[in-house]
């Protein structure tokens, strides 16, 4: 099934020209995160436990999201230099700068929320604004497949109009999904690293097959920049965390992941669907949180300790083991997306539906949709 994963249109050496993006983004994020930790502690930009949602011990520095933004910025600028002499450079440059600008806005909105506690509608407005930048620079999904599957001939102007809500939904959804997943030391960063690596493999697959002259290098550069930035931050964030990414980090990572999913929807839905499944764990956790709150008549947008990982802790699973289990689940979804990207779309769609259906059944059967009180998840019956 994976025999043709590496294509014949471009040699694998074409991919290797982008290795500086990963190296420089990692080094930049590593140094910037260390510096951000010092600055946060000096100026009191810290997260304090509240014994409700925030159960960590002692104060922990914020500003980790800024460190990752520095890493991503250095990575993307390095990628721009790598392709500066190519014919497709103008379009690639605009798209890369658009993703970087949108990510910076998302990170800034999260940083303001970390320090001043913004209202939900204010954060949502900022996320929508960041998403619209992608539309402006031409990053939107192709809906031409609707003509092949449904016989609908959509004019280009209408396709652009229909693409606007799709981009907003993907960006806002991904941003808030990773924000909800940021609840344990090393969890969100590690899961994002797995997702970024899986998307990098998809980008390599498309790149070696010459899927898109402009899209292929853009996807590769963003994947490498994201992976390097997260991995540079992760050593400071794994248990016991010395710095948190905060909303600044989770919103940055969510925005970039959402942008990548849209970039994979450039022509046909096969790889778009694969990238969505690669992002499966954050989607599952968000869906479980919303369904659990709705069925238990709790506020949908009020933080609680009923996420999947919280309930694992409440059932006696140690923190490190909980994070490891989540990593394994993220890897399972990532592997499913990669493997299924190599078969026909109609068959892959069936598998994807089955995967999420089984996931939902397991969540329900294990009691993860139950809840006691406004803040706590139900404990396992002895």
C-alpha positions in Angstrom: 0.0 0.0 0.0 2.9 2.3 0.8 5.1 1.1 -2.1 4.5 4.4 -4.0 4.7 6.7 -1.0 7.8 8.3 -2.4 7.1 9.6 -5.9 9.1 9.7 -9.1 8.5 13.3 -10.2 11.1 14.7 -7.8 14.0 13.0 -6.1 14.1 12.7 -2.3 17.0 15.1 -2.4 14.6 17.8 -3.4 13.1 17.5 0.1 16.5 17.5 1.8 17.2 21.0 0.6 14.8 22.3 3.3 16.7 20.7 6.2 17.9 24.1 7.5 14.3 25.0 8.2 14.0 22.2 10.9 17.4 22.9 12.4 17.2 26.7 12.6 13.6 26.7 13.9 14.5 24.1 16.6 17.6 26.1 17.8 15.7 29.4 17.7 12.8 28.0 19.7 15.1 26.3 22.2 17.0 29.6 22.9 13.9 31.8 22.8 11.9 29.6 25.2 14.8 29.6 27.7 14.9 33.4 27.4 11.1 33.7 27.7 11.2 31.7 30.9 13.7 34.1 32.4 11.6 37.1 31.3 8.3 35.6 32.6 9.7 34.9 36.0 11.3 38.3 36.3 8.2 40.2 35.5 5.7 37.8 37.2 4.1 36.5 34.0 3.2 33.2 35.6 0.4 30.7 35.9 -0.8 30.0 39.5 -2.7 26.9 40.6 -6.4 27.3 41.5 -7.1 23.8 42.7 -10.0 23.6 40.2 -8.8 23.5 36.6 -5.2 24.5 37.2 -3.9 21.8 39.5 -0.1 22.1 39.0 2.1 22.7 42.0 3.5 26.2 42.4 3.8 29.0 39.9 5.1 28.3 36.4 6.3 30.7 33.8 4.2 31.6 30.8 5.4 33.0 27.4 6.3 29.6 26.0 4.1 30.5 23.0 6.4 33.4 22.2 9.4 31.0 22.1 7.6 28.8 19.6 6.6 31.8 17.5 10.3 32.8 17.3 11.2 29.3 16.2 8.4 29.2 13.6 9.4 32.7 12.3 13.0 31.7 11.9 12.0 28.5 10.2 9.7 30.2 7.7 12.2 32.9 6.9 14.8 30.2 6.4 12.4 28.4 4.1 11.8 31.6 2.1 15.6 31.9 1.6 15.7 28.3 0.4 13.3 29.1 -2.4 14.2 32.7 -3.2 15.6 31.8 -6.6 12.7 29.6 -7.8 10.1 30.7 -10.3 7.2 30.1 -7.9 8.9 32.3 -5.2 6.4 35.2 -5.3 3.4 33.0 -4.7 5.2 30.9 -2.1 6.5 34.0 -0.3 3.0 35.5 0.0 1.5 32.3 1.4 4.3 31.7 3.8 4.2 35.3 5.1 0.4 35.0 5.3 0.6 31.9 7.6 3.3 33.6 9.7 1.2 36.8 10.0 -1.9 34.9 11.0 0.0 32.8 13.5 1.5 35.9 15.0 -2.0 37.4 15.4 -3.3 34.2 17.0 -0.3 34.1 19.3 -0.8 37.8 20.3 -4.5 37.3 21.0 -3.6 34.3 23.2 -0.8 36.3 25.0 -3.2 39.1 25.8 -5.7 36.5 27.2 -2.9 35.0 29.3 -2.1 38.3 30.9 -5.5 40.1 31.0 -8.2 37.4 30.6 -10.1 38.3 27.4 -13.7 37.6 26.9 -14.5 34.5 24.7 -16.1 36.7 22.0 -13.0 38.8 21.8 -10.7 35.8 21.3 -13.1 34.4 18.7 -13.0 37.7 16.8 -9.2 37.6 16.8 -9.2 34.0 15.5 -11.6 34.9 12.7 -9.3 37.8 11.8 -6.3 35.5 11.6 -8.3 33.1 9.5 -9.2 35.8 7.0 -5.5 36.5 6.3 -5.3 33.0 4.8 -8.1 33.9 2.4 -6.4 37.2 1.5 -3.1 35.4 0.5 -5.0 32.7 -1.5 -4.9 29.8 1.0 -8.3 28.1 0.7 -9.6 24.7 -0.1 -10.4 23.6 -3.6 -14.1 22.6 -4.1 -13.7 21.5 -7.7 -14.1 17.9 -6.6 -17.8 18.6 -6.1 -18.2 18.7 -9.8 -16.7 15.2 -10.2 -18.7 13.7 -7.3 -22.0 15.6 -7.4 -21.9 17.2 -10.8 -21.9 20.7 -9.4 -20.1 23.3 -11.5 -19.1 26.0 -9.1 -17.8 29.3 -10.5 -14.5 30.5 -9.2 -16.0 33.5 -7.5 -18.5 31.4 -5.7 -15.8 28.9 -4.7 -13.9 31.7 -3.1 -17.0 32.9 -1.2 -17.8 29.3 0.0 -14.1 28.9 1.0 -14.4 31.7 3.5 -16.6 30.0 6.1 -14.6 26.7 5.6 -11.3 28.4 6.4 -12.8 30.1 9.4 -14.3 26.9 10.7 -11.0 25.0 10.3 -8.9 27.7 11.9 -11.3 28.4 14.8 -11.9 24.7 15.4 -8.2 23.7 15.3 -7.2 26.7 17.5 -9.7 25.9 20.2 -9.1 22.1 20.0 -5.4 22.5 20.8 -6.3 25.1 23.5 -8.5 22.5 25.2 -5.8 19.9 24.9 -3.3 22.0 26.7 -3.9 20.7 30.2 -0.9 18.5 31.2 2.8 19.0 31.1 4.1 18.2 27.6 0.7 17.0 26.3 -0.3 19.6 23.7 3.3 20.2 22.5 4.0 16.5 22.2 0.7 15.7 20.4 1.3 18.7 18.0 4.8 17.3 17.3 3.3 14.0 16.3 0.7 15.7 14.1 3.4 18.0 12.5 5.6 15.0 11.8 2.7 13.1 10.2 1.7 16.1 8.1 5.4 16.4 7.1 5.3 12.8 5.8 2.2 13.7 3.8 3.9 16.8 2.4 7.0 14.7 1.4 4.7 12.3 -0.4 3.0 15.1 -2.3 6.3 16.9 -3.0 8.0 13.9 -4.5 5.0 13.2 -6.7 5.1 16.9 -7.9 1.6 17.5 -6.7 1.9 21.3 -6.8 4.7 23.5 -7.8 3.9 26.1 -5.2 2.0 24.2 -2.6 4.6 21.4 -2.1 7.4 23.6 -0.8 5.0 25.8 1.2 3.6 22.7 3.0 7.1 21.3 3.6 8.4 24.6 5.0 5.5 25.1 7.4 5.6 21.5 8.6 9.3 21.7 9.3 9.0 25.1 11.0 6.2 23.9 13.1 7.9 20.7 14.1 11.2 22.5 14.9 9.4 25.1 16.9 7.5 22.6 19.0 10.5 20.4 19.6 12.5 23.3 20.7 9.9 24.2 23.3 9.1 20.7 24.5 12.3 20.1 26.7 11.1 22.9 28.9 7.5 21.8 29.0 7.7 18.1 29.7 6.9 17.0 33.3 7.7 18.8 35.5 7.1 21.8 33.3 9.4 24.8 33.7 7.3 26.9 31.3 3.8 26.8 29.9 2.8 27.7 26.3 -0.4 29.4 27.5 -3.1 30.4 25.2 -0.5 32.2 23.2 1.1 28.9 22.3 -1.9 26.7 21.9 -3.6 29.3 19.7 -0.5 29.6 17.6 -0.2 25.8 17.1 -3.9 25.5 16.4 -3.8 28.2 13.8 -0.8 26.7 12.0 -2.4 23.2 12.1 -5.6 24.6 10.7 -3.7 26.4 7.9 -1.9 23.1 7.1 -5.2 21.2 6.8 -6.5 23.8 4.4 -3.2 23.7 2.4 -3.7 19.9 2.0 -7.1 20.6 0.5 -5.5 22.4 -2.5 -6.9 20.1 -5.2 -8.7 16.9 -4.3 -10.1 15.8 -1.0 -8.0 12.7 -0.4 -5.1 14.4 1.4 -7.4 17.0 3.0 -9.3 14.2 4.7 -6.0 12.5 5.6 -4.7 15.6 7.3 -8.0 15.9 9.3 -7.7 12.4 10.6 -4.0 13.1 11.5 -5.5 15.8 13.7 -7.9 13.2 15.2 -7.0 13.3 18.9 -7.7 17.1 19.4 -10.9 16.6 17.4 -11.9 13.7 19.6 -11.2 15.5 22.9 -13.1 18.6 21.8 -16.1 16.5 20.6 -16.1 14.6 23.9 -15.9 17.8 25.9 -18.8 19.4 24.1 -21.0 16.3 24.1 -20.3 15.6 27.8 -21.1 19.2 28.8 -24.3 19.2 26.7 -25.6 15.8 27.9 -24.9 16.8 31.5 -26.4 20.2 31.1 -23.2 22.1 31.8 -22.1 25.3 30.2 -20.4 24.5 26.9 -17.7 27.1 27.1 -16.8 26.9 30.8 -13.5 25.2 31.6 -13.6 22.0 33.6 -11.6 19.0 34.5 -13.5 16.5 32.5 -11.3 16.2 29.4 -10.2 12.7 28.4 -6.7 13.2 30.0 -8.2 14.7 33.2 -10.5 11.7 33.6 -7.5 9.4 33.1 -5.8 11.1 36.0 -9.0 10.9 38.1 -9.1 7.1 37.4 -5.7 6.7 38.9 -3.5 6.7 35.8 -0.2 8.5 36.6 0.5 11.8 34.7 3.4 10.5 32.7 1.5 7.4 31.7 -1.6 9.5 30.8 0.6 11.7 28.5 2.2 8.6 26.9 -1.3 7.1 26.2 -2.4 10.4 24.6 0.8 10.3 22.5 0.0 6.7 21.4 -3.6 7.7 20.5 -2.3 10.7 18.5 0.1 8.4 16.7 -2.7 6.0 15.9 -4.8 8.7 14.3 -1.7 10.0 12.4 -0.8 6.5 11.1 -4.4 5.9 10.0 -4.4 9.2 8.1 -1.1 8.4 6.4 -2.0 4.9 5.4 -5.5 5.7 4.2 -4.2 8.6 2.1 -2.9 5.9 -0.3 -6.2 4.3 -1.1 -9.2 5.6 -3.1 -11.1 8.4 -1.4 -14.4 6.6 -1.1 -12.8 3.6 0.7 -10.7 5.8 2.9 -13.8 7.8 3.9 -15.5 4.6 5.1 -12.4 3.7 7.2 -12.3 7.2 8.7 -16.0 7.1 9.7 -15.4 3.7 11.3 -12.4 5.0 13.2 -14.2 7.9 14.7 -17.4 5.8 15.3 -15.3 3.2 17.2 -13.5 6.0 19.1 -16.9 7.5 20.1 -18.2 4.1 21.2 -15.1 3.4 23.4 -15.5 6.9 25.0 -19.1 6.2 25.8 -18.6 2.7 27.0 -15.8 3.7 29.3 -17.9 6.4 30.9 -16.0 9.4 29.6 -19.3 11.3 28.9 -20.3 11.2 32.5 -19.6 14.0 34.9 -20.0 15.0 38.5 -20.2 18.6 39.6 -19.3 21.5 37.4 -15.5 21.1 37.6 -14.8 17.4 38.0 -15.0 14.2 35.9 -16.7 11.2 37.4 -14.3 8.8 39.1 -14.1 5.2 38.2 -16.4 2.9 40.2 -14.5 0.5 42.4 
